[in-house]
Amino acid sequence: MALLERPSGPERAKDLAKRISDGRHNIFAQHGSAAQARLFEPSIQGLRGLAALSVLLVHLYDMPLTAGFLPQVPSWFDAIIGTFGRGVEVFFMISGYLIPASLVRHQLVSKFFLDRCLRILPVFVILHLALFVVGPLVGYKFFRGIDALEYVKIFLANLFFLPDILNLPLGQQNAWTLTYEWIFYLWFAAAFYFATRSRLVTALLVVAGVVTVLWFPISAYFLIGFALRAIDLRIGARGISGLLLSVACLALMYMLLEYVHPFLGLLPGLILFSTVLNPASSFAQLMSRATPQFVGKISYSLYLVHPFALYPLQVIGARLVSQGYSPWMVWPMFAIVGLLTSVIASTITYELIEVRLRNAIAALLGTHDRKIAAEVQSAAAGDMRDHARS
């Protein structure tokens, strides 16, 4: 429980807040530009939407392939589509940029984790419960033939983001990335807490971070956002050439991640993200338009919900092909209907769970948390209004 509360009382908390504001406690406070101080950056939200959409697109390809109704496509097309799943590393870059600032803003580690739980758990837990209720009834994947003990083991492992670590079946198709996210939250919170308390523990945490990156190379993408939060690197890639540079970096990062080695994609990822952080760059302006903003707003729901929306369509597509319908007719219909269904389902999930249920939970936890939520929403609305006028 040592990480959940500062043990030093109100006076020390006030002193800590003062040192943060003075820039002596944390390197992130040394870079107090207006862009970094904002709670909402439209280009980052747009990039988040692009990442979620790319994962959706690869599943519109992979799920028909698994079900046997994907028509024969050229090898180059297969190679390109195969890279789209690397949108998850884009999420890691965004977390590396936003999480340190969130922790500094909350000051207390307990408040930081409360915010993370309110952000991550409502959608995840509801989908988790739905999966483990409906899954056995429809014979979904690993539910076929498992006994009660195995069911409980898989249920608990997935609930606590541990299936990969315990070598148990994964429930929600995309939830494996949340294991990386929570490990990063825990690691950074511990580093934040012990940075001014114990050099030994801080050094051990740094060593643990290095070992983790070497053992799980994709976790290095958290460092891109982390580095760009700490240094003032904002590439102003303007015009069509600047837009092409950002797109080329995104494509190169995806290709290197998928087919060569994650470490080689770090440089194009760094360049890409630095253009996203510069409001004057063409790619940042593109990501700040209405459609990317909408997809970015529902991106977390879209990322988790779309496999649920696509699964019934996958079953229907496989049956249609088995009855003699051409894959060239079934697959495009699956992609079109699947895209629309995923967006609609994610929008509903966002409104009902991410907004209404989350606000209701925050209200039950106290007025302080409601006030924080209101401030964040107000800041976001103000940024959106400013962008609309520009």
C-alpha positions as CSV (number, residue, x, y, z in Angstrom):
1,M,0.0,0.0,0.0
2,A,3.1,2.3,0.1
3,L,2.5,3.5,-3.4
4,L,-1.2,4.4,-2.8
5,E,-0.7,7.3,-0.4
6,R,2.0,9.8,0.5
7,P,2.8,9.0,4.1
8,S,3.9,12.5,5.1
9,G,0.7,14.3,5.7
10,P,-1.0,17.5,4.3
11,E,2.0,19.8,4.9
12,R,4.4,17.7,3.0
13,A,1.8,17.3,0.2
14,K,1.6,21.1,0.0
15,D,5.4,21.4,-0.1
16,L,5.6,18.8,-2.8
17,A,3.1,20.7,-4.9
18,K,5.2,23.8,-4.5
19,R,8.4,22.0,-5.5
20,I,6.6,20.6,-8.6
21,S,5.4,24.0,-9.6
22,D,9.0,25.4,-9.1
23,G,10.4,22.7,-11.3
24,R,12.7,21.2,-8.7
25,H,10.9,17.9,-8.2
26,N,10.3,16.7,-11.8
27,I,11.9,17.2,-15.1
28,F,8.6,17.6,-16.8
29,A,7.8,20.8,-15.0
30,Q,10.9,22.3,-16.5
31,H,9.2,22.5,-19.9
32,G,6.2,24.7,-19.2
33,S,5.2,25.6,-22.7
34,A,1.5,26.2,-23.4
35,A,1.2,23.1,-25.5
36,Q,2.6,20.9,-22.8
37,A,0.4,22.5,-20.1
38,R,-2.8,21.8,-21.9
39,L,-4.9,18.9,-20.7
40,F,-6.1,18.2,-24.2
41,E,-4.2,18.3,-27.5
42,P,-6.4,17.7,-30.6
43,S,-3.6,16.2,-32.7
44,I,-2.9,13.5,-30.1
45,Q,-6.6,12.6,-29.9
46,G,-6.6,12.3,-33.7
47,L,-3.5,10.1,-33.7
48,R,-5.2,7.9,-31.1
49,G,-8.2,7.5,-33.5
50,L,-5.9,6.7,-36.3
51,A,-4.2,4.0,-34.2
52,A,-7.5,2.4,-33.2
53,L,-8.8,2.5,-36.8
54,S,-5.7,0.8,-38.1
55,V,-6.2,-2.1,-35.7
56,L,-9.8,-2.3,-36.8
57,L,-8.8,-2.4,-40.4
58,V,-6.4,-5.3,-39.9
59,H,-9.1,-7.3,-38.2
60,L,-11.5,-6.6,-41.1
61,Y,-8.8,-8.6,-43.0
62,D,-7.7,-11.2,-40.5
63,M,-11.1,-12.3,-39.2
64,P,-12.3,-13.3,-42.7
65,L,-8.9,-15.0,-43.3
66,T,-9.4,-17.0,-40.1
67,A,-13.0,-17.9,-41.0
68,G,-12.1,-18.9,-44.5
69,F,-13.9,-16.3,-46.6
70,L,-11.1,-14.0,-47.5
71,P,-10.5,-14.2,-51.3
72,Q,-7.1,-14.6,-52.9
73,V,-5.3,-11.2,-52.7
74,P,-1.9,-10.1,-53.9
75,S,1.1,-10.8,-51.6
76,W,2.0,-7.1,-51.5
77,F,-1.5,-6.2,-50.2
78,D,-1.3,-8.9,-47.5
79,A,2.1,-7.5,-46.5
80,I,0.8,-4.0,-46.2
81,I,-2.4,-4.9,-44.3
82,G,-0.3,-7.0,-42.0
83,T,1.4,-3.9,-40.6
84,F,-1.8,-2.2,-39.5
85,G,-1.9,-4.0,-36.2
86,R,1.1,-2.0,-35.1
87,G,-1.2,0.8,-34.1
88,V,-0.8,-0.5,-30.6
89,E,2.7,0.9,-30.4
90,V,1.2,4.3,-31.3
91,F,-0.9,3.9,-28.2
92,F,2.2,3.2,-26.2
93,M,3.9,6.4,-27.5
94,I,0.8,8.5,-26.5
95,S,0.8,6.9,-23.0
96,G,4.5,7.7,-22.6
97,Y,3.7,11.3,-23.3
98,L,0.5,11.8,-21.3
99,I,1.0,9.6,-18.3
100,P,4.0,11.5,-16.7
101,A,2.1,14.8,-16.9
102,S,-1.0,13.1,-15.5
103,L,0.9,11.8,-12.5
104,V,2.5,15.2,-11.9
105,R,-0.9,16.9,-12.1
106,H,-2.5,14.5,-9.6
107,Q,0.5,14.8,-7.3
108,L,-0.7,11.8,-5.2
109,V,-0.2,8.3,-6.7
110,S,-3.5,7.2,-5.3
111,K,-5.3,9.9,-7.2
112,F,-3.4,9.0,-10.4
113,F,-4.4,5.3,-10.1
114,L,-8.0,6.3,-9.4
115,D,-8.0,8.3,-12.6
116,R,-6.5,5.4,-14.5
117,C,-9.1,3.0,-13.1
118,L,-12.0,5.3,-14.1
119,R,-10.5,5.6,-17.6
120,I,-9.7,1.9,-18.2
121,L,-11.9,-0.4,-16.1
122,P,-15.6,0.5,-16.8
123,V,-15.5,-0.5,-20.5
124,F,-13.1,-3.4,-20.0
125,V,-14.9,-4.9,-17.0
126,I,-18.4,-4.8,-18.7
127,L,-17.0,-6.4,-21.8
128,H,-15.2,-8.9,-19.7
129,L,-18.3,-9.9,-17.8
130,A,-20.3,-10.1,-21.1
131,L,-17.7,-12.3,-22.7
132,F,-17.6,-14.8,-19.7
133,V,-21.5,-14.9,-19.6
134,V,-22.2,-15.2,-23.3
135,G,-19.0,-17.0,-24.4
136,P,-19.9,-20.4,-22.8
137,L,-23.4,-20.2,-24.3
138,V,-22.2,-19.8,-27.9
139,G,-19.1,-22.0,-27.6
140,Y,-16.7,-19.1,-28.2
141,K,-13.1,-20.1,-28.6
142,F,-11.6,-21.5,-25.4
143,F,-14.9,-21.9,-23.6
144,R,-15.6,-25.2,-25.4
145,G,-15.1,-28.0,-23.0
146,I,-13.4,-26.2,-20.1
147,D,-14.3,-27.2,-16.5
148,A,-15.4,-24.9,-13.7
149,L,-11.9,-24.5,-12.2
150,E,-10.3,-23.6,-15.6
151,Y,-13.2,-21.2,-16.2
152,V,-12.4,-19.4,-12.9
153,K,-8.7,-19.3,-13.6
154,I,-9.1,-17.8,-17.0
155,F,-11.8,-15.4,-15.7
156,L,-9.5,-14.0,-12.9
157,A,-6.3,-14.0,-15.1
158,N,-8.1,-11.9,-17.7
159,L,-9.7,-9.6,-15.1
160,F,-6.3,-8.7,-13.7
161,F,-4.6,-8.5,-17.2
162,L,-2.4,-11.6,-16.5
163,P,-3.3,-14.2,-19.2
164,D,-0.1,-13.8,-21.1
165,I,2.0,-13.9,-18.0
166,L,0.2,-17.0,-16.7
167,N,0.1,-18.6,-20.2
168,L,-3.7,-18.7,-20.2
169,P,-6.1,-18.0,-23.0
170,L,-6.8,-14.3,-23.8
171,G,-10.4,-13.3,-23.5
172,Q,-10.8,-9.9,-25.1
173,Q,-8.9,-9.9,-28.4
174,N,-7.1,-6.6,-27.9
175,A,-6.8,-6.5,-24.1
176,W,-3.2,-7.9,-24.1
177,T,-1.9,-4.3,-24.6
178,L,-3.5,-3.3,-21.3
179,T,-1.0,-5.5,-19.6
180,Y,1.8,-3.3,-21.0
181,E,-0.1,-0.2,-20.1
182,W,-0.6,-1.2,-16.4
183,I,3.0,-2.3,-16.1
184,F,4.1,1.2,-17.4
185,Y,1.7,2.9,-15.0
186,L,3.1,0.9,-12.0
187,W,6.7,1.4,-13.1
188,F,6.4,5.2,-13.6
189,A,4.4,5.7,-10.4
190,A,7.0,3.8,-8.4
191,A,9.8,5.9,-10.1
192,F,7.9,9.1,-9.4
193,Y,7.4,8.1,-5.7
194,F,10.9,7.0,-5.0
195,A,12.8,9.6,-7.1
196,T,13.3,11.9,-4.0
197,R,13.2,9.1,-1.4
198,S,15.6,6.4,-2.3
199,R,18.4,6.4,-4.8
200,L,18.8,2.7,-4.5
201,V,15.2,1.9,-5.3
202,T,15.2,4.4,-8.1
203,A,18.3,2.8,-9.6
204,L,16.7,-0.6,-9.3
205,L,13.6,0.6,-11.1
206,V,15.8,2.0,-13.9
207,V,17.5,-1.3,-14.3
208,A,14.1,-3.1,-14.2
209,G,12.9,-0.7,-16.9
210,V,16.0,-1.4,-19.1
211,V,15.6,-5.2,-18.7
212,T,11.9,-4.9,-19.6
213,V,12.6,-3.0,-22.7
214,L,15.3,-5.5,-23.8
215,W,13.0,-8.5,-23.0
216,F,9.9,-6.9,-24.5
217,P,11.1,-4.5,-27.3
218,I,7.8,-3.0,-28.1
219,S,7.7,-1.5,-24.6
220,A,10.5,0.9,-25.9
221,Y,7.7,2.9,-27.6
222,F,6.6,4.3,-24.3
223,L,10.1,6.0,-24.2
224,I,9.3,8.0,-27.3
225,G,6.4,9.8,-25.6
226,F,8.4,10.0,-22.4
227,A,11.4,11.6,-24.2
228,L,9.2,14.1,-26.1
229,R,7.5,15.1,-22.8
230,A,11.0,15.9,-21.4
231,I,12.6,17.6,-24.3
232,D,11.5,20.4,-26.6
233,L,11.5,18.7,-30.0
234,R,8.6,19.7,-32.2
235,I,9.2,19.3,-35.9
236,G,7.2,21.7,-38.0
237,A,6.7,19.6,-41.1
238,R,4.5,21.9,-43.2
239,G,2.9,21.6,-46.6
240,I,2.5,18.5,-48.7
241,S,6.2,17.6,-48.2
242,G,5.7,17.7,-44.4
243,L,2.6,15.6,-44.6
244,L,4.4,13.1,-46.8
245,L,7.2,13.0,-44.3
246,S,4.8,12.2,-41.4
247,V,3.0,9.5,-43.4
248,A,6.2,8.0,-44.5
249,C,7.5,7.8,-40.9
250,L,4.2,6.1,-39.9
251,A,4.4,3.6,-42.7
252,L,8.1,2.9,-42.1
253,M,7.6,2.5,-38.3
254,Y,4.8,0.0,-39.0
255,M,6.9,-2.0,-41.5
256,L,10.0,-2.1,-39.3
257,L,8.0,-3.2,-36.3
258,E,6.2,-6.0,-38.2
259,Y,9.0,-7.4,-40.4
260,V,12.4,-6.3,-39.0
261,H,12.8,-5.3,-35.3
262,P,10.9,-3.0,-33.0
263,F,14.0,-1.0,-32.1
264,L,14.5,0.0,-35.7
265,G,11.1,1.7,-35.8
266,L,11.9,4.0,-32.9
267,L,13.5,6.7,-35.0
268,P,10.7,7.1,-37.5
269,G,8.2,6.8,-34.6
270,L,10.1,9.7,-32.8
271,I,10.0,11.9,-35.9
272,L,6.3,11.1,-36.5
273,F,5.3,11.9,-32.9
274,S,7.3,15.1,-32.9
275,T,5.3,16.3,-35.9
276,V,2.1,15.4,-34.2
277,L,3.1,17.6,-31.2
278,N,3.7,20.6,-33.4
279,P,0.3,22.3,-34.1
280,A,1.8,24.0,-37.1
281,S,2.7,20.7,-38.9
282,S,0.4,19.5,-41.7
283,F,-0.1,16.1,-40.1
284,A,-1.1,17.6,-36.7
285,Q,-3.6,19.8,-38.5
286,L,-4.9,16.8,-40.4
287,M,-5.3,14.9,-37.1
288,S,-7.1,17.9,-35.6
289,R,-10.0,17.8,-38.1
290,A,-13.5,16.7,-37.2
291,T,-13.4,13.1,-38.4
292,P,-10.1,12.1,-36.7
293,Q,-11.3,13.9,-33.6
294,F,-14.5,11.9,-33.4
295,V,-12.7,8.6,-34.0
296,G,-10.1,9.6,-31.4
297,K,-12.9,10.4,-28.9
298,I,-14.3,6.9,-29.1
299,S,-11.0,5.2,-29.8
300,Y,-10.7,3.3,-26.5
301,S,-14.2,1.9,-27.0
302,L,-13.5,1.3,-30.6
303,Y,-10.3,-0.6,-29.8
304,L,-12.0,-3.0,-27.3
305,V,-15.5,-3.2,-28.7
306,H,-14.9,-3.9,-32.4
307,P,-14.0,-7.6,-32.1
308,F,-17.4,-8.1,-30.3
309,A,-19.2,-6.3,-33.1
310,L,-17.3,-8.2,-35.9
311,Y,-17.7,-11.7,-34.4
312,P,-21.4,-12.3,-35.4
313,L,-20.6,-11.0,-38.9
314,Q,-17.6,-13.3,-39.1
315,V,-19.9,-16.3,-38.3
316,I,-22.5,-15.1,-40.9
317,G,-19.8,-14.6,-43.5
318,A,-18.4,-18.1,-43.0
319,R,-21.9,-19.6,-43.4
320,L,-22.6,-17.7,-46.6
321,V,-19.4,-18.9,-48.2
322,S,-20.1,-22.5,-47.2
323,Q,-23.5,-22.1,-48.9
324,G,-21.8,-21.2,-52.2
325,Y,-21.6,-17.3,-52.1
326,S,-18.5,-15.8,-53.6
327,P,-15.8,-14.6,-51.1
328,W,-15.5,-11.5,-53.4
329,M,-19.0,-10.6,-52.5
330,V,-19.0,-11.7,-48.8
331,W,-15.7,-10.0,-47.8
332,P,-16.5,-6.5,-49.0
333,M,-19.9,-6.7,-47.3
334,F,-18.3,-7.9,-44.1
335,A,-15.8,-5.0,-44.3
336,I,-18.4,-2.3,-44.9
337,V,-21.0,-3.5,-42.5
338,G,-18.3,-4.4,-39.9
339,L,-16.8,-0.9,-40.1
340,L,-20.2,0.8,-39.6
341,T,-21.3,-1.6,-36.9
342,S,-18.0,-1.2,-35.0
343,V,-18.3,2.6,-35.1
344,I,-21.9,2.6,-34.0
345,A,-21.4,0.1,-31.2
346,S,-18.3,2.1,-30.0
347,T,-20.1,5.4,-30.0
348,I,-22.9,3.9,-27.9
349,T,-20.4,2.3,-25.5
350,Y,-18.5,5.6,-25.3
351,E,-21.6,7.6,-24.4
352,L,-23.2,5.1,-22.0
353,I,-20.0,3.7,-20.2
354,E,-17.1,6.1,-20.8
355,V,-19.1,9.2,-20.2
356,R,-22.3,8.5,-18.2
357,L,-21.2,5.5,-16.1
358,R,-17.8,6.9,-15.4
359,N,-19.3,10.3,-14.3
360,A,-21.7,8.4,-12.1
361,I,-18.9,6.4,-10.4
362,A,-16.8,9.6,-10.0
363,A,-19.8,11.3,-8.4
364,L,-20.1,8.4,-5.9
365,L,-16.5,8.7,-5.0
366,G,-16.8,12.4,-4.0
367,T,-17.1,16.0,-5.2
368,H,-13.3,16.4,-5.6
369,D,-13.2,13.8,-8.4
370,R,-16.3,15.3,-10.1
371,K,-14.5,18.7,-10.0
372,I,-11.4,17.3,-11.7
373,A,-13.6,15.6,-14.4
374,A,-15.4,18.8,-15.0
375,E,-12.2,20.8,-15.4
376,V,-10.8,18.2,-17.9
377,Q,-14.0,18.3,-19.9
378,S,-14.1,22.1,-19.8
379,A,-10.5,22.3,-21.0
380,A,-11.2,19.9,-23.8
381,A,-14.3,21.8,-24.9
382,G,-12.4,25.0,-24.9
383,D,-9.6,23.6,-27.1
384,M,-12.2,22.2,-29.5
385,R,-13.9,25.6,-29.8
386,D,-10.5,27.4,-30.3
387,H,-9.7,24.9,-33.0
388,A,-13.0,25.3,-34.7
389,R,-12.5,29.1,-34.9
390,S,-9.0,28.8,-36.3
